Amino acid sequence: MTNPAERLVDLLDLERIEVNMFRGRSPEESLQRVFGGQVAGQALVAAGRTTDGDRPVHSLHAYFLRPGRPGAPIVYDVERVRDGRSFTTRRVTAVQQGRTIFNLTASFHRPEEAGFEHQLPPAREVPDPEGLPTVAEEVREHLGALPEALERMARRQPFDIRYVDRLRWTQEETEGADPRSAVWMRAVGPLGDDPLVHTCALTYASDMTLLDAVRIPVEPLWGPRGFDMASLDHAMWFHRPFRADEWFLYDQESPIATGGRGLARGRIYDRGGNLLVSVVQEGLFRRLGE
């Protein structure tokens, strides 16, 4: 049996069915809808495969239009918007069962020497990932054992995720909490040496925990849920090369939640404190039963 990292690489390996058209698998799982990071990652693979490969992705902007159905294939139609001297632009439409579920625009840029460089440092000091428990270990510590559904999910999880701050389990623990969260992440196994695979794998991971920051002041991240949430749009800027199978810190915060929507933004750093990627996402939040 392949490990979860190999399954992720396989999931991102799209079938080319026309010059600018690709088909991606959507695993049959117990989720109500296809995971948004999967669709974004596959769409970015489709965009990247229509370029000559010498220009890394520098940004993407995406909209989640409809929930995808697990188990049904997704077709990615790529429009070659522009091939310039330094920049390449692609627009991708994801279609499932005759309906558009997702749109993405990606821009690729040949790296240039600018003559200067700067970045803000990480906002806070955090412990190293090796000293932090995995999510599964925290759940087992609290519940005594993982529920069967979570056990299956943990075995399929392609990323090792470790929360810098311990998980909150009660409503009382969330009161007065700042809308901030930070996690260490890395793929659970090697992803190969193709930079596009690492970029698309991190795009997949970027949708896994970002909206946590919106929920933290409202309800525990684990346990009974009072709100349903769904990604509305997603934007990323890729600043430096990286490997998604090496530890990276995902520092997340929510500057505002109002009108049934919450905004979250994240900064992804390597272990040396170098800023790799910036992320912004808005999510829809609705109280369950409404």
C-alpha positions as CSV (number, residue, x, y, z in Angstrom):
1,M,0.0,0.0,0.0
2,T,1.4,3.4,-0.9
3,N,1.8,5.9,1.9
4,P,-0.3,9.1,2.1
5,A,2.5,11.3,0.5
6,E,2.6,9.0,-2.5
7,R,-1.1,9.1,-2.8
8,L,-1.0,12.9,-2.7
9,V,1.6,12.9,-5.6
10,D,-0.7,10.4,-7.5
11,L,-3.7,12.6,-6.8
12,L,-1.9,15.6,-8.3
13,D,-0.8,13.6,-11.4
14,L,-3.6,14.6,-13.8
15,E,-4.6,12.8,-17.0
16,R,-4.2,14.9,-20.1
17,I,-7.2,14.5,-22.3
18,E,-6.6,17.3,-24.7
19,V,-3.9,19.9,-25.3
20,N,-5.3,22.3,-22.6
21,M,-7.7,19.9,-20.8
22,F,-6.9,17.6,-17.9
23,R,-8.9,15.2,-15.7
24,G,-8.3,14.7,-12.0
25,R,-9.5,12.0,-9.6
26,S,-11.6,12.9,-6.6
27,P,-11.4,10.1,-4.0
28,E,-14.6,8.6,-2.6
29,E,-14.5,9.7,1.0
30,S,-17.0,10.4,3.8
31,L,-16.7,14.1,3.3
32,Q,-19.8,16.1,2.2
33,R,-17.8,17.9,-0.4
34,V,-14.4,17.7,-2.2
35,F,-11.6,19.2,-0.1
36,G,-10.9,22.7,-1.5
37,G,-7.2,22.3,-1.3
38,Q,-7.4,19.3,-3.6
39,V,-9.2,21.2,-6.3
40,A,-6.8,24.2,-6.0
41,G,-3.8,21.9,-6.1
42,Q,-5.0,20.0,-9.2
43,A,-6.0,23.2,-11.0
44,L,-2.5,24.6,-10.4
45,V,-1.0,21.4,-11.8
46,A,-3.1,21.8,-14.9
47,A,-2.0,25.4,-15.3
48,G,1.7,24.5,-14.8
49,R,1.6,21.7,-17.4
50,T,0.7,24.2,-20.1
51,T,3.9,26.3,-19.5
52,D,7.5,25.5,-20.6
53,G,8.5,24.9,-16.9
54,D,11.2,27.6,-16.6
55,R,8.9,30.0,-14.7
56,P,7.8,29.1,-11.2
57,V,4.3,30.0,-10.0
58,H,4.4,33.4,-8.2
59,S,0.7,33.9,-7.4
60,L,-2.7,32.4,-7.7
61,H,-6.2,33.7,-7.1
62,A,-9.2,31.3,-6.9
63,Y,-12.9,31.2,-6.2
64,F,-14.8,28.2,-4.9
65,L,-18.1,28.4,-6.7
66,R,-19.9,25.1,-5.9
67,P,-19.1,22.2,-3.6
68,G,-17.5,19.3,-5.5
69,R,-18.8,15.8,-5.2
70,P,-16.4,13.1,-3.8
71,G,-15.9,10.2,-6.1
72,A,-16.7,12.0,-9.4
73,P,-13.8,13.1,-11.7
74,I,-13.1,16.8,-12.2
75,V,-12.1,18.2,-15.6
76,Y,-9.7,21.2,-15.7
77,D,-9.9,23.4,-18.8
78,V,-6.9,25.7,-19.1
79,E,-7.0,29.0,-21.0
80,R,-3.6,30.3,-22.1
81,V,-4.2,34.0,-21.4
82,R,-0.6,35.3,-21.9
83,D,2.9,34.2,-22.6
84,G,5.1,37.3,-22.2
85,R,8.8,37.7,-21.9
86,S,8.9,37.4,-18.1
87,F,5.3,36.5,-17.1
88,T,2.9,33.7,-18.1
89,T,-0.8,33.8,-17.1
90,R,-3.2,30.9,-17.1
91,R,-6.9,30.7,-16.3
92,V,-8.3,27.3,-15.2
93,T,-12.0,26.3,-15.0
94,A,-12.8,23.2,-13.0
95,V,-16.0,21.3,-14.2
96,Q,-17.6,18.4,-12.5
97,Q,-20.7,16.7,-13.9
98,G,-21.4,19.6,-16.3
99,R,-21.1,22.3,-13.6
100,T,-18.3,24.8,-13.0
101,I,-17.2,24.4,-9.4
102,F,-14.0,26.4,-9.2
103,N,-12.0,29.1,-11.1
104,L,-8.3,29.8,-10.8
105,T,-6.0,32.4,-12.3
106,A,-2.3,31.6,-11.9
107,S,0.7,33.7,-12.8
108,F,4.2,32.4,-13.5
109,H,7.4,34.6,-13.4
110,R,10.9,34.0,-14.5
111,P,13.0,35.0,-11.4
112,E,14.9,38.2,-11.7
113,E,17.7,40.0,-9.8
114,A,16.1,43.1,-8.1
115,G,19.2,44.4,-6.3
116,F,17.5,44.5,-2.9
117,E,15.5,42.3,-0.6
118,H,13.6,42.6,2.7
119,Q,11.0,40.8,4.8
120,L,9.3,41.3,8.2
121,P,10.5,38.6,10.7
122,P,8.1,36.0,12.1
123,A,5.7,37.6,14.6
124,R,6.7,35.3,17.5
125,E,9.1,32.7,18.7
126,V,7.7,29.2,18.5
127,P,9.0,25.8,19.7
128,D,10.5,23.3,17.2
129,P,8.1,20.8,15.7
130,E,9.9,17.8,17.1
131,G,8.8,18.7,20.6
132,L,5.1,19.1,19.8
133,P,2.5,16.4,19.6
134,T,0.8,15.5,16.4
135,V,-2.9,16.2,16.2
136,A,-3.7,12.4,16.6
137,E,-1.6,12.3,19.8
138,E,-3.4,15.3,21.2
139,V,-6.8,13.7,20.4
140,R,-5.7,10.4,21.9
141,E,-4.5,12.1,25.0
142,H,-7.8,13.9,25.5
143,L,-10.2,11.1,24.5
144,G,-8.1,8.0,25.3
145,A,-8.4,6.7,21.8
146,L,-9.1,8.1,18.3
147,P,-12.7,7.5,17.1
148,E,-12.8,5.1,14.2
149,A,-13.6,7.9,11.6
150,L,-10.6,10.0,12.9
151,E,-8.4,6.9,12.9
152,R,-9.1,6.4,9.2
153,M,-8.6,10.0,8.4
154,A,-5.3,10.1,10.3
155,R,-4.0,7.1,8.2
156,R,-4.9,8.9,5.0
157,Q,-3.6,12.3,6.0
158,P,-0.7,13.4,3.7
159,F,0.6,16.0,6.1
160,D,2.0,15.8,9.6
161,I,0.3,18.7,11.4
162,R,1.5,20.0,14.8
163,Y,-0.3,22.9,16.5
164,V,2.0,25.3,18.3
165,D,-0.7,26.1,20.9
166,R,-2.4,23.1,22.4
167,L,-5.9,22.4,21.2
168,R,-8.8,23.9,23.1
169,W,-11.6,21.4,24.0
170,T,-14.2,23.5,25.8
171,Q,-16.2,26.6,25.2
172,E,-14.6,28.2,28.3
173,E,-11.1,27.7,26.8
174,T,-12.1,29.7,23.7
175,E,-13.4,32.8,25.6
176,G,-11.1,35.7,25.2
177,A,-8.8,33.8,22.8
178,D,-7.2,35.9,20.0
179,P,-8.1,34.8,16.5
180,R,-4.6,33.4,15.8
181,S,-3.3,29.9,15.2
182,A,0.1,28.5,14.1
183,V,1.0,25.0,13.0
184,W,4.1,23.2,11.8
185,M,3.5,21.1,8.7
186,R,5.3,18.8,6.3
187,A,4.4,16.0,4.0
188,V,4.6,12.6,5.7
189,G,7.0,11.3,3.1
190,P,9.2,12.4,0.1
191,L,7.4,14.2,-2.7
192,G,10.2,13.9,-5.4
193,D,12.1,16.7,-6.9
194,D,9.6,18.4,-9.2
195,P,9.2,22.0,-7.9
196,L,5.6,22.2,-9.3
197,V,4.6,19.2,-7.3
198,H,5.9,20.8,-4.1
199,T,4.1,24.1,-5.0
200,C,0.8,22.2,-5.6
201,A,1.2,20.1,-2.5
202,L,1.7,23.2,-0.4
203,T,-1.4,24.7,-2.1
204,Y,-3.3,21.6,-1.0
205,A,-2.0,22.1,2.6
206,S,-2.7,25.8,2.7
207,D,-6.5,25.1,2.8
208,M,-6.3,22.6,5.7
209,T,-6.0,24.9,8.8
210,L,-6.3,28.5,7.6
211,L,-9.9,29.1,8.7
212,D,-9.0,27.8,12.2
213,A,-8.1,31.3,13.1
214,V,-11.6,32.5,12.4
215,R,-13.2,29.8,14.6
216,I,-10.8,30.0,17.6
217,P,-12.7,32.8,19.5
218,V,-16.1,31.1,18.8
219,E,-15.7,27.4,19.4
220,P,-13.2,24.6,20.0
221,L,-11.4,23.4,16.9
222,W,-12.2,19.8,17.9
223,G,-15.3,18.2,19.3
224,P,-18.9,19.2,18.6
225,R,-19.3,21.8,15.9
226,G,-21.7,24.8,16.1
227,F,-20.8,26.3,12.8
228,D,-20.4,25.0,9.2
229,M,-17.7,26.7,7.2
230,A,-16.7,26.7,3.5
231,S,-13.9,28.4,1.6
232,L,-15.1,31.2,-0.7
233,D,-11.9,32.4,-2.3
234,H,-8.2,31.8,-1.9
235,A,-5.1,33.7,-2.9
236,M,-1.4,32.9,-2.6
237,W,1.9,34.6,-3.4
238,F,5.0,32.4,-3.6
239,H,8.1,34.3,-2.6
240,R,10.9,31.7,-2.4
241,P,11.6,28.1,-3.5
242,F,10.7,25.5,-0.9
243,R,10.1,21.8,-0.3
244,A,6.7,20.7,1.1
245,D,8.2,17.6,2.6
246,E,10.4,19.7,4.9
247,W,9.0,21.4,8.0
248,F,7.3,24.8,7.4
249,L,5.6,27.1,9.9
250,Y,2.1,28.3,9.0
251,D,1.3,31.3,11.1
252,Q,-2.4,32.3,10.7
253,E,-4.7,35.1,11.9
254,S,-8.1,36.5,11.3
255,P,-8.4,40.3,11.2
256,I,-12.2,40.3,11.0
257,A,-15.3,38.1,10.9
258,T,-18.7,39.7,10.1
259,G,-21.8,39.2,8.0
260,G,-21.4,35.4,8.0
261,R,-17.9,35.6,6.5
262,G,-14.5,35.4,8.1
263,L,-11.2,36.6,6.6
264,A,-8.0,34.7,7.4
265,R,-4.4,35.3,6.3
266,G,-1.3,33.2,6.7
267,R,2.4,33.5,6.4
268,I,4.5,30.4,5.7
269,Y,8.1,30.3,6.9
270,D,10.9,27.8,6.7
271,R,12.8,26.8,9.8
272,G,15.3,29.6,9.3
273,G,12.5,32.2,9.5
274,N,12.5,32.9,5.7
275,L,9.1,33.9,4.4
276,L,8.1,31.5,1.7
277,V,4.4,32.1,0.9
278,S,1.7,34.5,1.8
279,V,-1.9,33.4,1.9
280,V,-5.3,35.1,2.2
281,Q,-8.7,33.3,2.3
282,E,-12.3,34.3,3.0
283,G,-14.7,31.7,4.4
284,L,-18.5,31.4,4.8
285,F,-19.7,30.6,8.3
286,R,-23.2,29.5,9.2
287,R,-24.6,28.3,12.4
288,L,-25.6,24.6,12.0
289,G,-29.3,24.2,11.6
290,E,-29.9,27.6,10.0
